[in-house]
Amino acid sequence: MQQMILGRTKIKVSRCGFGALPIQRVPMNEAIYILHKALDNGINFYDTARSYTDSEEKLGRAFAKRRREIILATKSGAADGATLLKQLEQSLRCLRTDYVDILQLHNPKDQLPQPGGKDGLYDALVEARDKGLTRFIGITNHCLPIAKEAVLSGWYDTVQFPLNSLSSPADLELIPLCAERGIGLIAMKALSGGLITNAAAAFAFLRQYDNVLPIWGIQREEELDEFLALEQNPPPLNDAMMAVIEKDRAELAGDFCRACGYCQPCPVGIPIPMAARMELLLHRMPYRQFLTDKWREDMEKIEDCLDCGQCRSRCPYGLEVPELLKRMLTAYRRFCAAIEG
């Protein structure tokens, strides 16, 4: 397993990181097995969050006796410093440890939390660090201006941002900026929420940057095995790989839902992160899983949209979510009709 240094933290991490959001969807014993296998094969960086239901608990159960073998990062979506510190206490209990290696603010919107801010978020991070509850402090964000400001400020040790083979040139400018400033750069959404279906191409694209740590969201053993195999024989970013990437870029040009989930919950129960990209999923994944009675019922909920604007205001990508959902419903109905002949 290749390793890298995570910016000014000087932490040595595996170049494959483990995104622990998906393991909340699998039973405890299965999650522990997958986590043990990942560590036994050299993956030592694990990223979770207070909001990922029982993900922290599963990491705690798996690694309580192997804490010193791993680098552990978690996040708090608290709106104020007092809540952040309370959530950190909960995280530490679930993770069965007395410290995390990186404590991150989870996608703060509108502005960058800063020293002396009214919300107290940044000062709470510093307090946690001073008390030894975290070694380093970081921030995650889906908004490029806030991510850049975080890097330029020098207040944060790490920045986590969506980066993958579909990223715009502007997004990719964050990579040399972090290298220049010594900020650890963690890449989330490395498969763009599942829309990138060629893991080898995604892997090769990000591997060209020696200061980027991708966290691959892993839920099943076969997914872990795929990334372990790619790590054993890293594929080159050659003309064939670039052809795959360019095809994806052409098909996914323009605005599309990245499935970050910040639009949720919907007051009428629309599963927005999936429904808002349904047409893409039908053509890029095994489609029959989306033709069940349950999925038909969920997609028809789009007809009940109140146009309340909540999803639109929460979307970090500025998507016109209600209009996007209506287009997806039309495409879904058309696809179902074609399949049924």
PAKE-495669 format. One record per residue: residue in three letters; x, y, z of N, C-alpha, C in turn. Coordinates in steps of 0.02 Angstrom, whole numbers, plus 50000, padded with zeros to 5 digits. Example, Ala and Ser with C-alpha at 12.3 -4.5 7.8 and 13.67 -1.06 7.14 Angstrom:
BEGIN
ALA506604971650390506154977550390506604983550390;SER506424988850354506844994750357506455000250394;
***
This chain:
BEGIN
MET500424994050000500005000050000500445006250000;GLN500385010349948500765016649946500515021350001;GLN500975025450025500805030350076500985037350053;MET500715042350088500855049350073500845053350137;ILE501105059350135501095063850192500515068750183;LEU500095069350233499495073450228499655080650249;GLY499955084250202500095091350213500515092650275;ARG500385098350306500785100450364500655096250427;THR500135091950424500025087550481500615082750490;LYS500945081250434501495076350432501265069250448;ILE500605068250449500345061550459500485057450397;LYS500715051250406500825046750351500205042450343;VAL499885043150285499255039650274499305035350211;SER498895030250208498845026250146498535030650092;ARG498745029650030498485033849976497775031949956;CYS497535026449982496825024649979496525025950048;GLY496055030550052495695031650114495035028050114;PHE494775026650173494145023050180493595027950201;GLY493115029050156492545033250172492025029050207;ALA491885030650270491475026250312490745028150315;LEU490505032350269489785033750267489395027450247;PRO489595023750195489175018050173489115012350223;ILE489585011550269489545005850313488975006450363;GLN488655012350367488065012950409487485008750381;ARG487555006550318487015002850285487084995350292;VAL487614992950324487724985650329487714983550403;PRO487554977250416487544974850485488224975650520;MET488204976050586488804977250625489354972250611;ASN489204965850613489724960750603490044961250534;GLU489634962550483489894963250416490344969450410;ALA490134974950442490534981050440491204979950474;ILE491204976650531491824975350567492294971050525;TYR492014966050492492424961650449492754965750393;ILE492364970050360492624974150305493164978850331;LEU493044982050388493524986750416494174983250435;HIS494124977450466494724973550483495124971750420;LYS494764969650369495104967650307495454973650275;ALA495134979350278495444985450250496094987050286;LEU496084986950353496684988450391497214983050380;ASP497024976850380497504971450370497864972050303;ASN497534975350255497824976150189498134983050179;GLY498214986850233498614992950229498244999550228;ILE497574999450226497205005850228497175008250300;ASN497485013950313497515016250383497125022750396;PHE496825025750344496455032050353495705030750347;TYR495335032850399494615031650402494255038250417;ASP493775039850374493405046150380492675044750394;THR492405047650447491715046650466491425053450488;ALA490835053250519490515059450542489995057750595;ARG489865062550638489345061650690488675060150658;SER488545062950600487895062250568487805055750529;TYR488325051450525488275045250487487995039650530;THR487435040750562487095036050606487595031950647;ASP487655025350634488075021150677488775019950648;SER488985023950599489645023050570490195023650622;GLU490155028650665490675029450717490685023450764;GLU490095021050781490055015250826490385009150794;LYS490275008150730490575002450696491335003050693;LEU491585009050680492305010150682492585008850752;GLY492215011150802492435010050871492475002650889;ARG491954998950870491944991850884492514988250847;ALA492654990450786493174987050746493874988550771;PHE493994994750792494684996950802494864998850874;ALA494434997250921494574999050991495244996451014;LYS495434990450993496064987351014496634988650965;ARG496484992450911496994993750860497045001250845;ARG496845005250895496795012450884497435015450858;ARG498005013350881498635016550861498845014550790;GLU498495009850760498655007850692498295012150639;ILE497815016250662497405019850614497435027350623;ILE497275030950570497175038150571496425039250565;LEU496135042750614495415043250620495195050550613;ALA494745051750566494465058450555493715058150562;THR493425062850599492705063350602492505070650592;LYS491845071850590491585078450574490995080050619;SER490895086650630490305089050665489965094250622;GLY489315093550615488915098550579488595103550626;ALA488865104250686488585108850735488585116050710;ALA488095119950735488035126950714488375131650764;ASP488595128950820488935133250870489455129050907;GLY489905132550940490475129250972490285124551027;ALA489795126551069489605122251125489325115551100;THR488915115851047488645109751019489185105550987;LEU489665108750955490225105050925490595100950978;LEU490745104051035491105100451087490685094851117;LYS490035095951122489585090651147489565084851097;GLN489525086451032489525081150982490195077450981;LEU490735080950992491385077650995491415072551052;GLU491125074351109491095069551164490725063251144;GLN490165064151108489785058351084490195054251034;SER490545057650990490955054250940491495050050974;LEU491825052851023492365049251057492095043051092;ARG491505043651122491205037751154491065032351103;CYS490765034251048490595029250996491215026250965;LEU491725030350955492345028050924492795024250973;ARG492615024451037492995020951090493725023251091;THR493805029651091494475032551094494445039051133;ASP495015041651154495015048051190495255053851146;TYR495375052451082495545057851036495415055550964;VAL495335060350920495335058950848495945062450818;ASP496145060250761496725063350729496545069850694;ILE495945070050664495715076050631494975077150648;LEU494815082950674494125084950686493945090250634;GLN493425088950596493245093350540492555096550551;LEU492495102750531491845105950526491505103150463;HIS490875101050470490535097350417490125102150373;ASN490415104250318490085108250266489735114450292;PRO490085118850329489755125150349489585129250287;LYS488985132050287488745135850229488835143350240;ASP488785146950186488765154250185489435157650198;GLN489785155650251490425158850265490895154150302;LEU491535155850300492035151650332492085153250407;PRO491985148350451492085149550522492805151750536;GLN492875156850578493535159850589493655161250663;PRO494275162550681494435164050751494025169950776;GLY493725169150836493325174450865492635175250835;GLY492435170650791491785171150759491215170450809;LYS490645173450794490075173350840489825166350853;ASP489895161950803489645155150812490095151050858;GLY490705153250867491165149750912491425143250885;LEU491285141650821491485135150794492245134350790;TYR492575139350762493295138650755493635138450823;ASP493415142650868493715142750935493605136150971;ALA493035132850958492915126250988493385121050960;LEU493545121550895494035117050866494715117750901;VAL494905123950911495555125350944495545122751016;GLU494985123751050494915121251119494995113651120;ALA494665110351073494725103051070495435100951058;ARG495785104551014496485102951001496915104151062;ASP496805109751096497205111451155497095106351212;LYS496505103351214496355098351266496575091451246;GLY496865090751186497085084151163496545079651138;LEU495945082551124495395078551099495445077451023;THR495845081550990496005080650920496715083050909;ARG497055079950862497735081950847497745087750798;PHE497275087650750497265092750698496535094750684;ILE496465100450650495795103050637495715104150562;GLY495105102750538494985103250466494275105550451;ILE494125105950388493465108150365493285104450301;THR492645102850293492405100050230491935105050199;ASN491915105150132491455109750099491335107650027;HIS490745109550002490575108349932490605114849892;CYS490755120349926490775126949894491495128949883;LEU491705129649820492405130949804492665137449835;PRO492295142949834492555149049866492705148149940;ILE492275144549976492405143450047493005138850057;ALA493065133650015493635129150020494285132950006;LYS494295137149955494895141049940495065145849997;GLU494545149050024494665153650080494965150050139;ALA494725143850151494995139950207495735138550196;VAL495925136850134496625135550119497045141850129;LEU496815147350101497205153550103497255156450173;SER496755155050215496745157850283497305155050326;GLY497475148650314497975145350356497705143050422;TRP497055143750433496765141950498496655134450505;TYR496605130950449496435123850450497015119550425;ASP497095113750456497635109250435497445105250374;THR496785103750367496555099750310495925102750281;VAL495825101550217495205103450182494965097350145;GLN494315095950151494005090350115493505093350065;PHE493575091150001493185094249947493045088949894;PRO492475089349858492345084449804492845085249747;LEU493215079949733493695079949678493675073149643;ASN493625073349578493625067149539493745068849466;SER493695063849423493845064849352493345069249316;LEU492785070949349492295075449320492385082649344;SER492865083749389492945090449418493125095549365;SER492885101549376493025107049330493745109349338;PRO494025112849288494695115649296494755120149358;ALA494225123849373494235128249432494305124149496;ASP493925118649501493975114249560494675111349566;LEU494965109349511495625106149512496175111049532;GLU496045117649527496535122549549496655122149624;LEU496195119049660496275118249732496875113749748;ILE497035109249703497565104349716498255107649722;PRO498485111549672499135114849681499125120149735;LEU498545123249747498505128249800498625125049868;CYS498335119149880498445115649943499175113449949;ALA499465111149894500165109049895500615114949913;GLU500475120649883500885126649895500835128949967;ARG500235128349997500125130850065500225125450118;GLY500365119350098500485114050147499855111550181;ILE499285112350149498655110250178498485103150154;GLY498315098750199498125091950180497475092050142;LEU497455088750084496865088850041496555081950037;ILE495935081450061495565075150061495025075650008;ALA494995070849963494525070949908493915066549923;MET493345069749933492715066049939492385065549870;LYS491855061449866491485060549804491955058449747;ALA492425054049762492915052049711492585048249653;LEU491985045449665491605042249612490975046249595;SER490975052549615490415057149602489745054049623;GLY489735051449684489105048649709488855042549672;GLY489315038949638489135032849603489015033849528;LEU489055040049504488955041249432489555039149391;ILE490145039249422490745036649388490765029149400;THR490695025349348490645018049355491285014349340;ASN491785017849314492435014649300492915016649356;ALA492965012249406493385013849464494115014549445;ALA494355010649396495055011049376495225017949348;ALA494775020649306494895027249278494885032549332;ALA494405032049378494365036749433494995036449476;PHE495225030349490495825029249530496435032349495;ALA496515030849431497095033349394497105040849391;PHE496525043949382496495051249377496735054549442;LEU496495052249499496685055349562497395053449583;ARG497625047649563498295045449583498845049749552;GLN498685053449499499195057849469499395063549516;TYR498995064949567499135070449613499405067549678;ASP500025069149694500335065849753500135069049819;ASN499735074449817499515077449880498765076749892;VAL498435072449852497715071349859497585064549891;LEU497195064449945496995058249978496265056849963;PRO496115052249917495415050549904495135046049959;ILE494525047349978494185042750024493635039249984;TRP493745032849972493275028949932492725026349978;GLY492105028049961491545025550001491455018049990;ILE491545014150043491545006850037490995003850080;GLN490584999750049490024996450083490074988850080;ARG490344986250025490364978950015491084976550009;GLU491184970250026491854967350022492124967649951;GLU491704966449900491944966549831492174973549811;GLU491884978749840492114985549826492814986649856;LEU492894984349917493554984749949494074980849908;ASP493884974849886494354970749847494554974249783;GLU494094977849752494244981449690494774986749702;PHE494704990549755495194995849769495864992949793;LEU495844987449828496474984249848496844981749786;ALA496474979049738496794976749676497084982549637;LEU496724988149635496984994049600497604996649634;GLU497624996149700498214998449738498804993849724;GLN498684987449717499224982749704499524983849634;ASN499104985649587499334986949518499024993449493;PRO499284999149514498985005549496498945006449420;PRO498355007549393498285008349321498575015049298;PRO498885015249240499165021549215498615026049187;LEU498725032549191498265037249161498465038249088;ASN498325033149048498535033248978497965035548932;ASP498065034948868497565037348820496895033548828;ALA496935027048842496325023148850495925025548910;MET496285026948965495945029449025495645036349012;MET496015040548979495765047248965495155046948918;ALA495135042048874494555041348830493925039648871;VAL494005035348922493455033748967493215039949004;ILE493705043749029493545049749067493205054949023;GLU493455055948963493145060848918492435058748899;LYS492315052348893491635049948879491165051648937;ASP491405050548998491005052349057490875059849059;ARG491385063749045491305070949048490795073348996;ALA490795070248938490315072148887489595070348907;GLU489525064348936488855062048955488585065749016;LEU489035068049059488825071349121488945078849120;ALA488995081649059489115088849053488515092649081;GLY488655098449109488115102649136487975101149208;ASP487405103549231487225102749302486915095849314;PHE487155092549365486865086149385486935085449460;CYS486495081449489486505080449562487095076049581;ARG487485078349631488055074549655487885069949713;ALA487255069849734487015065549788487365066949854;CYS487495073249868487805075049933487305074349990;GLY486655075049976486135074050026485965079950069;TYR486265085750056486135091550098485435094450086;CYS485095092250033484415094350019483905091150065;GLN484085085750097483615081950137483535084950207;PRO482975083750241482415079650219481915083650177;CYS481555080050135481035083150094480375082550133;PRO479985087950137479365087550177478845082750150;VAL478885080850085478405075950059478735069150046;GLY479355068350069479685061850068480015059850002;ILE480145064649958480495063049896481225061249912;PRO481485055549889482195053849901482625057649851;ILE482715064049864483005068649814483685066449788;PRO484165064449830484835062849803484835057449749;MET484365052849752484315047849700483845049949644;ALA483265052749663482765054549614483015059949567;ALA483425064549592483655070149552484185068349501;ARG484395062049501484875059749450484655053049420;MET484015051849425483745045349405483905043649332;GLU483835048349286483965046849216484675044449206;LEU485145047449242485845045349237485935038349266;LEU485615037049323485685030549355485405024949310;LEU484855026349277484545021249235485005019149177;HIS485415023749155485845022249098486565020449118;ARG486735021349182487425020149203487485014549254;MET486935011849277486935006549327486445001149306;PRO486464995149336485944990149322485254993149338;TYR484844993949287484244998149294483664994749329;ARG483644988049329483054984649356482954986049431;GLN483484987749466483404989349537482964995449548;PHE482894999649496482505005849502481795005049473;LEU481604998949455480944997849425480464994249473;THR480634994149536480214990849586479604995149601;ASP479104992149632478514995949653478705001649700;LYS479185000249744479395005449793479705011449757;TRP480125010049707480435015649671479915019449630;ARG479445015949601478925019449563478525024049609;GLU478375021549668478005025549717478415031649738;ASP479065030649751479495036149772479565041449717;MET479635039249655479705044049600479065047949590;GLU478485044649599477855048249590477735053449644;LYS478105053049700478045058149751478255065049725;ILE478625065049671478835071449641478225075649622;GLU477665072249605477045075749589476785079649649;ASP476985077549709476745080849771477195086549792;CYS477715088049752478195093349771477825099849787;LEU477985102849843477675109049866478015115249838;ASP478585114149804479005119749782479145124549840;CYS479295121449898479425125449958480095128949956;GLY480545126449913481185129749905481725127449953;GLN481545122950000482055120750049482645117350015;CYS482495112749968483035109049934483455113849893;ARG483135118649861483495123449820483975127649863;SER483745129749920484155134049963484725130149995;ARG484645123650004485165119650036485685116949987;CYS485515116849923485975113749874486615117649867;PRO487195114549883487835118249878488045119549807;TYR487705116449758487885117349688487405122149652;GLY486925124949689486465129749661485985126949610;LEU485825120549615485375117449566484645119649578;GLU484275120249523483555121349527483225114549538;VAL483245112349599483065105449615482345103649595;PRO481835107649610481155105749589481085104549514;GLU481385108949474481355108049402481725101849379;LEU482305100649411482695094649396482295088349411;LEU481945088349468481545082549487480985081249436;LYS480665086449413480135085649364480405082549299;ARG480995084749278481295081849218481455074549228;MET481695072849288481865065849303481245061449304;LEU480685064149330480075060249331479835058749260;THR479865063749217479665062749147480105057449114;ALA480765057849126481235053049097481105046049125;TYR480955045649190480825039249222480205035849192;ARG479665039749185479055036949157479175034549085;ARG479555038449047479695036548978480105030148976;PHE480595029449020481005023449022480595017349041;CYS480175018049092479745012449114479285010249058;ALA479005015049023478555013448968478915009648912;ALA479525011748898479915008348845480095001248865;ILE480265000248929480454993548952479844988848950;GLU479274991648969478664987548972478354986348904;GLY478634989948853478434988748785477764991448766;
***
